[in-house]
Amino acid sequence: MARAVMHAPVNRPPGDAGAQAPVALTSEGPLPALRARIAAGAITADPAQELAAEKLQDLWRRTRGYDPKVEPPDTGGFLGRFFRRKAVEEAPSGAPLGLYLVGEVGRGKSMLMDLFFASADVARKKRLHFHQFMQQAHRRIHAWKKEHGDTADPIPPLADSIVAEAALLCFDEFQVHDIADAMILGRLFEALFARGVVIVATSNTTPDDLFKGKPGRDAFLPFIALIKKRIEVLELESARDYRRDRIRGLPTWHVPPDGRAERAMDAAFAELTGDTPAKPTKLTLLGRAVEVPLAARGVARFEFNDICGKPLGPADYLAVATHFHTVVLDGIPRLGPENFDKARRFITLIDALYEHRVKLVASAEEHPDRLYERGENAAMFERTASRLVEMQSQDYLALAHLT
């Protein structure tokens, strides 16, 4: 069960790319906002971030007051408030190109996009994780087909519903792993661009490498070409990984899981998310949903029983490992024959996190080598204990997340 997290005040090092420092955002755009943070000592100057902020500032100027025409919604049917049936056929003249910020993790891409989004003078705008956007799209497509039948084309009304809500879409962590996503993205984005939607995205992957090595990628190539045509691509070449700087300064294993540990875990979660408000989310795969009680900025938080006390399997843990760069896990109990099912799931979870270089912050009844000391299956836990110890090392914390 998700619980509210009280974000304790956190002292951050200079240069923290994700920190939400108490510096007032100006209405003059992201570049002045970035410079204000530097002047206040909240972050250190970074030439790569400055260049990206200049690009975003130019886009900020071009989108001031941007408000492409929206056809009135068709109110017929219970889904009328979500979908319009009359499509806009052509892109509004002068629709500005978007921006695709690509770079390694921890370079400040999300911070820069947040500065742009907060100051953007666009009446209809929305910022969300790309995975969340695709989940919403699939739900709306399913609802549309349920009402109108499988032969009805859901893409035009889906695009209409999206542009009615947002003429500016800001996507964090743009990535494509799912064939179901890949199959609709080309037509959906073509329809969005035709309706004048401006897209700003952050990603660890260049457009040319999206969905690389996946079955059916040839059919995905027109989407890549469309992205490169309608969105300017900028590589953020900062040499410093601020995200890893933050976690390297944090204790990652807290024993026992008492009030002191809980406060430390709250502070770690606030630090790693830059105090971004966290909320529940779902990871959907093969018609199933993995419930994530709290998530923000690529960090997921679970109670032990939320993730190891439910009938989850390797595919579920793989989804967690690929979608989140850090997992904060509260209340790992002592393990043994009496709770072997939970112990087995915990082993599978740690294997997935370790293989994808996910960072783990945890509170537990014991240190890793004493978590599972008795019973015939204690020996099989030795590798997991070894991995848990390694995951606390500076060398491991310096590794890049593998999606």
C-alpha positions as CSV (number, residue, x, y, z in Angstrom):
1,M,0.0,0.0,0.0
2,A,1.4,3.4,-1.0
3,R,2.2,5.7,1.9
4,A,2.8,9.4,1.8
5,V,6.4,10.5,1.8
6,M,7.4,13.5,3.9
7,H,10.2,15.1,2.0
8,A,12.9,16.1,4.5
9,P,15.0,19.1,3.7
10,V,18.1,17.9,1.8
11,N,21.4,19.6,1.4
12,R,22.5,19.1,-2.2
13,P,26.0,19.5,-3.7
14,P,26.6,22.2,-6.4
15,G,25.9,21.0,-9.9
16,D,23.0,18.8,-8.9
17,A,21.2,18.6,-12.2
18,G,17.9,17.3,-10.8
19,A,17.7,19.5,-7.7
20,Q,14.6,21.6,-7.3
21,A,16.3,24.5,-5.7
22,P,14.2,27.3,-4.2
23,V,15.1,29.7,-7.0
24,A,12.0,31.5,-8.4
25,L,11.4,30.7,-12.1
26,T,11.3,33.8,-14.2
27,S,8.7,34.4,-16.9
28,E,11.6,35.3,-19.3
29,G,12.3,31.7,-20.2
30,P,14.5,28.7,-19.3
31,L,17.9,30.4,-20.0
32,P,17.4,33.2,-17.4
33,A,16.0,30.6,-15.0
34,L,19.1,28.4,-15.4
35,R,21.4,31.4,-14.9
36,A,19.4,32.4,-11.8
37,R,20.1,28.9,-10.3
38,I,23.8,29.2,-11.1
39,A,24.0,32.7,-9.6
40,A,22.2,31.4,-6.4
41,G,24.8,28.6,-6.1
42,A,22.1,25.9,-6.5
43,I,24.0,24.4,-9.5
44,T,27.4,24.9,-11.1
45,A,27.8,26.3,-14.6
46,D,27.9,23.7,-17.3
47,P,28.6,24.7,-21.0
48,A,26.6,21.8,-22.4
49,Q,23.6,22.7,-20.2
50,E,24.0,26.4,-21.3
51,L,23.9,25.4,-25.0
52,A,20.7,23.3,-24.4
53,A,19.1,26.2,-22.5
54,E,19.8,28.5,-25.4
55,K,18.1,26.2,-27.7
56,L,15.1,25.9,-25.3
57,Q,15.1,29.6,-25.0
58,D,14.7,30.0,-28.7
59,L,11.8,27.5,-28.7
60,W,10.3,29.4,-25.7
61,R,10.3,32.6,-27.8
62,R,8.7,30.8,-30.8
63,T,6.0,29.2,-28.7
64,R,4.9,32.3,-26.8
65,G,1.2,32.5,-27.1
66,Y,1.1,29.5,-29.4
67,D,-2.4,28.2,-29.7
68,P,-3.2,26.2,-32.8
69,K,-6.9,25.9,-33.7
70,V,-8.8,23.1,-32.0
71,E,-12.0,21.8,-33.5
72,P,-14.8,21.7,-31.0
73,P,-15.3,18.2,-29.5
74,D,-18.1,15.9,-30.7
75,T,-20.2,15.4,-27.5
76,G,-22.0,12.4,-28.9
77,G,-21.4,9.2,-27.0
78,F,-19.9,8.8,-23.5
79,L,-16.4,9.2,-24.9
80,G,-17.1,12.5,-26.6
81,R,-15.2,14.4,-23.9
82,F,-12.1,12.6,-24.9
83,F,-12.4,12.3,-28.7
84,R,-13.3,14.5,-31.6
85,R,-14.3,12.8,-34.8
86,K,-13.5,15.6,-37.2
87,A,-9.7,15.7,-37.8
88,V,-7.6,18.7,-38.6
89,E,-6.1,17.8,-42.0
90,E,-3.1,20.1,-42.2
91,A,-0.5,21.5,-39.8
92,P,-1.1,25.1,-38.8
93,S,1.2,27.4,-40.7
94,G,4.3,28.3,-38.8
95,A,4.1,25.4,-36.3
96,P,7.6,25.5,-34.6
97,L,9.9,22.5,-34.6
98,G,10.3,20.8,-31.3
99,L,13.5,19.7,-29.5
100,Y,14.8,16.3,-28.7
101,L,17.5,16.4,-25.9
102,V,19.6,13.3,-26.0
103,G,22.5,12.4,-23.7
104,E,23.7,10.0,-21.1
105,V,21.8,9.7,-17.8
106,G,22.3,12.4,-15.2
107,R,23.4,15.2,-17.5
108,G,20.5,17.5,-16.6
109,K,18.1,16.9,-19.4
110,S,15.0,16.7,-17.2
111,M,16.0,19.8,-15.3
112,L,16.3,21.8,-18.4
113,M,13.0,20.6,-19.8
114,D,11.3,21.4,-16.5
115,L,12.7,25.0,-16.7
116,F,11.3,25.3,-20.2
117,F,7.9,23.7,-19.4
118,A,7.4,25.9,-16.2
119,S,8.0,29.1,-18.1
120,A,6.4,28.2,-21.5
121,D,3.6,30.6,-22.4
122,V,1.3,28.0,-24.0
123,A,-2.2,27.7,-22.7
124,R,-2.5,24.0,-23.3
125,K,0.6,22.1,-22.2
126,K,1.4,18.8,-20.6
127,R,4.6,17.2,-19.2
128,L,4.7,13.5,-18.5
129,H,6.9,10.5,-18.7
130,F,6.8,8.9,-22.1
131,H,5.8,5.5,-20.8
132,Q,2.9,7.1,-19.0
133,F,1.8,8.9,-22.2
134,M,1.8,5.6,-24.1
135,Q,-0.2,3.8,-21.4
136,Q,-2.8,6.6,-21.6
137,A,-2.8,6.2,-25.4
138,H,-3.4,2.5,-25.3
139,R,-6.2,2.9,-22.8
140,R,-8.0,5.5,-25.0
141,I,-7.6,3.3,-28.1
142,H,-9.1,0.4,-26.2
143,A,-12.0,2.5,-25.0
144,W,-12.6,3.8,-28.6
145,K,-12.6,0.4,-30.1
146,K,-14.9,-0.9,-27.4
147,E,-17.5,1.8,-28.3
148,H,-16.9,1.9,-32.1
149,G,-15.7,-1.5,-33.0
150,D,-12.4,-2.9,-34.1
151,T,-12.8,-1.6,-37.7
152,A,-12.9,2.0,-36.6
153,D,-9.6,3.9,-36.9
154,P,-8.8,5.3,-33.4
155,I,-5.7,7.3,-34.4
156,P,-7.4,10.5,-35.7
157,P,-9.8,10.8,-32.6
158,L,-6.9,10.0,-30.3
159,A,-4.8,12.8,-31.8
160,D,-7.8,15.1,-31.6
161,S,-8.2,14.4,-27.9
162,I,-4.5,14.9,-27.2
163,V,-4.3,18.3,-29.0
164,A,-7.5,19.4,-27.2
165,E,-5.5,19.0,-24.0
166,A,-2.0,20.1,-25.0
167,A,-0.5,22.0,-27.9
168,L,2.9,21.5,-26.2
169,L,3.9,18.0,-25.1
170,C,7.0,17.5,-23.0
171,F,8.1,13.9,-22.7
172,D,10.7,12.7,-20.1
173,E,12.7,9.6,-20.9
174,F,11.5,9.0,-24.5
175,Q,12.2,5.3,-25.2
176,V,10.5,2.6,-27.2
177,H,10.8,-1.0,-26.1
178,D,7.3,-2.3,-26.7
179,I,6.2,-3.5,-30.2
180,A,2.6,-2.3,-29.4
181,D,4.0,1.2,-28.9
182,A,6.1,1.0,-32.0
183,M,3.1,0.0,-34.2
184,I,1.1,3.1,-33.4
185,L,3.7,5.8,-32.9
186,G,4.3,6.6,-36.5
187,R,0.7,7.4,-37.4
188,L,0.0,9.0,-34.0
189,F,2.9,11.4,-34.2
190,E,2.1,12.2,-37.8
191,A,-1.4,13.1,-36.7
192,L,-0.2,15.2,-33.8
193,F,2.3,17.1,-36.0
194,A,-0.5,17.7,-38.5
195,R,-2.5,19.3,-35.7
196,G,0.3,21.6,-34.8
197,V,1.5,19.9,-31.6
198,V,5.0,20.9,-30.5
199,I,7.0,18.1,-28.8
200,V,10.0,18.5,-26.5
201,A,11.6,15.2,-25.3
202,T,14.5,13.9,-23.3
203,S,16.1,10.6,-24.0
204,N,19.2,8.5,-23.5
205,T,18.9,7.2,-27.0
206,T,19.3,9.0,-30.3
207,P,16.4,8.8,-32.8
208,D,18.5,6.5,-35.1
209,D,18.9,4.0,-32.3
210,L,15.3,3.8,-31.1
211,F,13.9,0.3,-31.2
212,K,17.2,-0.9,-32.6
213,G,17.6,-4.6,-32.9
214,K,13.9,-5.3,-32.3
215,P,11.7,-7.4,-34.5
216,G,9.7,-5.3,-36.9
217,R,12.0,-2.3,-36.8
218,D,11.9,-1.8,-40.5
219,A,8.3,-0.7,-40.1
220,F,9.4,1.7,-37.4
221,L,11.9,3.6,-39.6
222,P,9.4,6.1,-41.1
223,F,8.7,7.2,-37.5
224,I,12.4,7.9,-36.9
225,A,12.5,9.9,-40.2
226,L,9.4,11.9,-39.0
227,I,11.0,12.7,-35.7
228,K,14.1,14.0,-37.3
229,K,12.1,16.1,-39.7
230,R,9.8,17.7,-37.1
231,I,12.0,17.8,-34.0
232,E,15.5,19.3,-33.7
233,V,17.9,16.8,-32.1
234,L,20.5,18.2,-29.7
235,E,23.1,16.0,-27.9
236,L,23.8,17.1,-24.4
237,E,27.6,16.4,-24.1
238,S,28.1,17.2,-20.5
239,A,31.1,15.3,-19.1
240,R,29.6,15.1,-15.6
241,D,26.9,12.7,-14.4
242,Y,25.1,14.6,-11.7
243,R,22.7,11.8,-11.0
244,R,25.5,9.5,-10.0
245,D,27.1,12.2,-8.0
246,R,23.9,12.4,-5.9
247,I,23.6,8.7,-5.2
248,R,27.3,8.3,-4.5
249,G,26.9,10.7,-1.6
250,L,24.0,8.6,-0.1
251,P,24.1,5.6,2.2
252,T,22.3,2.9,0.4
253,W,21.6,0.2,3.0
254,H,19.9,1.0,6.3
255,V,19.7,-1.4,9.3
256,P,17.3,-1.9,11.0
257,P,14.2,-0.5,9.3
258,D,13.2,1.8,12.2
259,G,12.2,5.4,12.3
260,R,15.7,6.6,11.7
261,A,16.0,4.4,8.6
262,E,12.6,5.6,7.4
263,R,13.6,9.3,7.7
264,A,16.8,8.5,5.8
265,M,14.9,6.7,3.1
266,D,12.5,9.6,2.8
267,A,15.5,12.0,2.4
268,A,17.1,9.7,-0.2
269,F,13.9,9.5,-2.2
270,A,13.5,13.3,-2.1
271,E,17.2,13.8,-3.1
272,L,17.1,11.3,-6.0
273,T,13.8,12.8,-7.4
274,G,14.8,16.4,-6.9
275,D,11.8,16.8,-4.6
276,T,9.5,16.2,-7.6
277,P,6.0,15.2,-6.3
278,A,5.8,11.4,-6.6
279,K,2.6,9.5,-7.4
280,P,1.5,5.9,-8.1
281,T,2.0,4.5,-11.6
282,K,1.5,1.2,-13.4
283,L,3.8,-0.7,-15.8
284,T,1.6,-2.6,-18.3
285,L,2.9,-5.7,-20.0
286,L,1.1,-8.5,-21.8
287,G,-2.2,-7.4,-20.4
288,R,-1.0,-7.3,-16.8
289,A,-0.1,-4.3,-14.6
290,V,2.7,-4.0,-12.1
291,E,1.7,-1.5,-9.5
292,V,4.3,1.0,-8.5
293,P,3.2,2.8,-5.3
294,L,5.4,5.9,-5.8
295,A,7.5,7.0,-8.7
296,A,9.1,10.2,-10.0
297,R,12.0,11.0,-12.3
298,G,13.0,7.4,-12.9
299,V,12.9,6.5,-9.3
300,A,10.5,3.9,-7.9
301,R,9.6,3.3,-4.3
302,F,8.2,0.1,-2.9
303,E,7.5,-1.6,0.4
304,F,9.0,-5.1,0.4
305,N,5.6,-6.7,0.3
306,D,4.5,-4.5,-2.6
307,I,7.0,-6.1,-4.9
308,C,7.9,-9.4,-3.3
309,G,4.7,-10.3,-1.5
310,K,2.7,-10.4,-4.7
311,P,2.7,-13.1,-7.5
312,L,5.2,-11.3,-9.7
313,G,7.7,-13.0,-12.0
314,P,10.8,-12.3,-14.0
315,A,9.0,-10.3,-16.7
316,D,7.5,-8.0,-14.1
317,Y,10.9,-7.4,-12.5
318,L,12.5,-6.9,-15.9
319,A,9.9,-4.1,-16.5
320,V,10.8,-2.4,-13.3
321,A,14.5,-2.7,-14.0
322,T,14.3,-1.2,-17.5
323,H,11.9,1.6,-16.6
324,F,13.6,2.9,-13.4
325,H,17.2,3.7,-12.9
326,T,16.8,3.6,-9.1
327,V,14.6,1.6,-6.7
328,V,14.0,2.6,-3.1
329,L,12.9,-0.5,-1.2
330,D,11.5,-0.3,2.4
331,G,11.5,-3.0,5.0
332,I,13.3,-6.1,3.7
333,P,12.7,-8.7,6.4
334,R,14.9,-11.6,7.5
335,L,14.4,-14.4,4.9
336,G,14.1,-18.1,5.4
337,P,12.0,-21.2,4.7
338,E,8.9,-19.7,6.3
339,N,8.8,-16.9,3.7
340,F,10.6,-18.7,0.8
341,D,8.2,-17.5,-1.8
342,K,9.0,-13.9,-1.0
343,A,12.7,-14.8,-0.8
344,R,12.6,-16.4,-4.2
345,R,10.9,-13.3,-5.7
346,F,13.5,-11.1,-4.0
347,I,16.3,-13.1,-5.5
348,T,14.7,-12.7,-9.0
349,L,14.2,-9.0,-8.4
350,I,17.8,-8.4,-7.4
351,D,19.0,-10.4,-10.4
352,A,17.0,-8.1,-12.7
353,L,18.1,-4.9,-11.0
354,Y,21.8,-6.0,-11.0
355,E,21.8,-7.0,-14.7
356,H,20.4,-3.6,-15.6
357,R,22.6,-1.7,-13.2
358,V,19.7,-0.3,-11.3
359,K,20.7,1.5,-8.1
360,L,19.1,0.2,-4.9
361,V,18.5,2.1,-1.7
362,A,17.0,-0.2,1.0
363,S,16.2,-0.6,4.6
364,A,16.4,-4.1,6.0
365,E,16.4,-6.2,9.2
366,E,20.0,-7.3,8.5
367,H,23.0,-6.7,6.3
368,P,22.9,-8.7,3.1
369,D,25.1,-11.6,4.2
370,R,22.9,-12.1,7.3
371,L,19.5,-11.8,5.6
372,Y,19.1,-15.5,4.9
373,E,21.2,-17.6,7.2
374,R,19.3,-20.8,7.8
375,G,17.4,-23.4,5.9
376,E,18.3,-25.5,2.9
377,N,18.0,-22.6,0.5
378,A,20.3,-20.3,2.4
379,A,23.1,-21.3,0.1
380,M,21.3,-20.2,-3.0
381,F,21.0,-16.7,-1.5
382,E,24.8,-16.3,-1.2
383,R,25.0,-15.0,-4.8
384,T,22.2,-12.5,-4.1
385,A,24.0,-11.3,-0.9
386,S,27.2,-10.9,-2.9
387,R,25.3,-8.8,-5.5
388,L,23.7,-6.7,-2.8
389,V,27.1,-5.9,-1.3
390,E,28.5,-5.0,-4.7
391,M,25.5,-2.8,-5.5
392,Q,26.6,-0.6,-2.6
393,S,30.1,-0.1,-4.0
394,Q,31.2,3.1,-5.6
395,D,32.2,1.2,-8.8
396,Y,28.7,-0.1,-9.2
397,L,27.1,3.2,-8.4
398,A,29.2,4.7,-11.2
399,L,27.8,2.4,-13.8
400,A,25.2,3.6,-16.3
401,H,21.7,2.2,-16.2
402,L,21.0,-0.3,-18.9
403,T,17.5,-0.1,-20.4
